[in-house]
Amino acid sequence: MVLVESEGRRAAMAVDELLGQQQVVIKSLETHYRRVEGVSGATILGDGRVALILDVPGLLRLEAGEAAVRV
């Protein structure tokens, strides 16, 4: 379990494994795809795999059933 917090709200996320921490360049998904609620972007890892970057505030809004604020 990974505990996350955003805007004073806490949640636990079930994960299979923590692989470590890396500095990455985040690419927006909206450039090539539509907006995906709960995902802020993606990056390509050193081994070529694609990793999604989670949007914790967006995930908490989804979990609470709140409408997302579009910017």
Contact map, one row per residue, 1 for C-alpha under 8 A:
11100000000111100000000000000000000000000000000000000000000000000000000
11110000000111100000000000000000000000000000000000000000000000000000000
11111000011110000000000000000000000000000000000000000000000000000000000
01111100011110000000000000000000000000000000000000000001000000000000000
00111111111000000000000000000000000000000000000000000001000000000000000
00011111110000000000000000000000000000000000000000000001100100000000000
00001111100000000000000000000000000000000000000000000000100000000000000
00001111110000000000000000000000000000000000000000000000000000000000000
00001111111000000000000000000000000000000000000000000000000100000000000
00111101111100000000000000000000000000000000000000000000000000000000000
00111000111110000000000000000000000000000000000000000000000100000000000
11110000011111000000000000000000000000000000000000000000000000000000000
11110000001111100000000000000000000000000000000000000000000000000000000
11000000000111110000000000000000000000000000000000000000000000000000000
11000000000011111100000000000000000000000000000000000000000000000000000
00000000000001111100000000000000000000000000000000000000000000000000000
00000000000000111110000000000000000000000000000000000000000000000000000
00000000000000111111000000000000000000000000000000000000000000000000000
00000000000000001111100000000000000000000000000000000000000000000000000
00000000000000000111110000000000000000000000000000000000000000000000000
00000000000000000011111000000000000000000000000000000000000000000000000
00000000000000000001111100000000000000000000000000000000000000000000000
00000000000000000000111110000000000000000000000000000000000000000000000
00000000000000000000011111000000000000000010100000000000000000000000000
00000000000000000000001111100000000000000010000000000000000000000000000
00000000000000000000000111110000000000001110000000001000000000000000000
00000000000000000000000011111000000000001110000000000000000000000000000
00000000000000000000000001111110000000011100000000000000000000000000000
00000000000000000000000000111111111100011100000000000000000000000000000
00000000000000000000000000011111111100000000000000000000000000000000000
00000000000000000000000000011111110000000000000000000000000000000000000
00000000000000000000000000001111110000000000000000000000000000000000000
00000000000000000000000000001111111000000000000000000000000000000000000
00000000000000000000000000001111111100000000000000000000000000000000000
00000000000000000000000000001100111110000000000000000000000000000000000
00000000000000000000000000001100011111110000000000000000000000000000000
00000000000000000000000000000000001111110000000000000010011001000001000
00000000000000000000000000000000000111110000000000000111111001000000000
00000000000000000000000000000000000111111000000000011110011000000000000
00000000000000000000000000011000000111111100000000011110000000000000000
00000000000000000000000001111000000000111110000000011100000000000000000
00000000000000000000000001111000000000011111000001111000000000000000000
00000000000000000000000111100000000000001111100001111000000000000000000
00000000000000000000000000000000000000000111111111100000000000000000000
00000000000000000000000100000000000000000011111111100000000000000000000
00000000000000000000000000000000000000000001111110000000000000000000000
00000000000000000000000000000000000000000001111110000000000000000000000
00000000000000000000000000000000000000000001111111000000000000000000000
00000000000000000000000000000000000000000001111111100000000000000000000
00000000000000000000000000000000000000000111100111110000000000000000000
00000000000000000000000000000000000000000111100011111000000000000000000
00000000000000000000000000000000000000111110000001111100000000000000000
00000000000000000000000001000000000000111110000000111110000000000000000
00000000000000000000000000000000000001111000000000011111001000000000000
00000000000000000000000000000000000011110000000000001111111000000000000
00011100000000000000000000000000000001000000000000000111111100000000000
00000110000000000000000000000000000001000000000000000011111110000000000
00000000000000000000000000000000000011100000000000000011111111000001000
00000000000000000000000000000000000011100000000000000111111111100000000
00000100101000000000000000000000000000000000000000000001111111110000000
00000000000000000000000000000000000000000000000000000000111111111111000
00000000000000000000000000000000000011000000000000000000011111111111000
00000000000000000000000000000000000000000000000000000000001111111100000
00000000000000000000000000000000000000000000000000000000000111111100000
00000000000000000000000000000000000000000000000000000000000011111110000
00000000000000000000000000000000000000000000000000000000000011111111000
00000000000000000000000000000000000000000000000000000000000011001111100
00000000000000000000000000000000000010000000000000000000010011000111110
00000000000000000000000000000000000000000000000000000000000000000011111
00000000000000000000000000000000000000000000000000000000000000000001111
00000000000000000000000000000000000000000000000000000000000000000000111
